[in-house]
Amino acid sequence: MMPETGVHRPYAVAEVRAEGTCGVTLILDAPMPAEPGQFVMAWLPGIEERPLCLMDDAPAALTIAEVGPFTEACCRLGVGGRIWLRGPYGHGFDLVGERPLLLAGGCGAAGLALLAKRFRAVGTEVTAVVGARSREGLMLAWRYRELGCRLILATDDGSAGVHGTTLDAAADVWPQADAVYACGPEPMLRAVALDARRAGVPAWVSLERVMKCGIGVCGSCHCGDRLVCADGPVFDVETYLANCC
């Protein structure tokens, strides 16, 4: 049975894993059934509520980069700490392709991890390229290895993996892909979308936006004539290029 999406439910932190020096993964004490790419609204009473993608759904897990007061408070949670979630919300990824290529920049690695898990569960070989500015910013490499993905790392400063961007590191494997999925900074997503259009490869991108409600009421996450919360956060590249660039 799917949970009631409009109700906050408390979760306890069962495990905390450091993600370089930029954040943590919080593995929680219960599942939240979801589709890859869906998000939750996470709430810490007295602080704030923010959208976060689900890194995993069984058990629920959140990978969080420390970028402001709310995420700082999340990163300070220890084992036994409490966080409230409502959701899941939005349209996620469909599993398309026999040779999927996953392209992640920074904390975008969290948005593709559940997708990788679903592909691997049906025996699909997955190539995942995970990039960051430096070694300390790489997130979730352990998870992609754990899932048995072919993992390629990239750093802007060359401190780990390929010296260059996620797209630089993907150049040699892109021709073998029959579907591309991306999550990360928007300049990267635009470049992915344009490359996919030129190559004629089906592709999808997952967007991040500041949201207040998560259910299509407040309009704060508008993207052209679309709402990221209700129409996304996953868009095929043609819809993305027409509405969000």
Secondary structure, DSSP 8 states (H G I E B T S, - for coil): ----TTS-EEEEEEEEEEETTTEEEEEESS-----TT-EEEEEETTTEEEEEE-SEETTEEEEEE--SHHHHHHHT--TT-EEEEEEEESB------SSEEEEEEGGGHHHHHHHHHHHHHTT---EEEEEESSGGG---HHHHHHTT-EEEEEETTSSSSEES-HHHHHTTTGGG-SEEEEES-HHHHHHHHHHHHHHT--EEEE-----SSSSSSS-TTEETTEEHHHH-BEEEHHHHHHH--
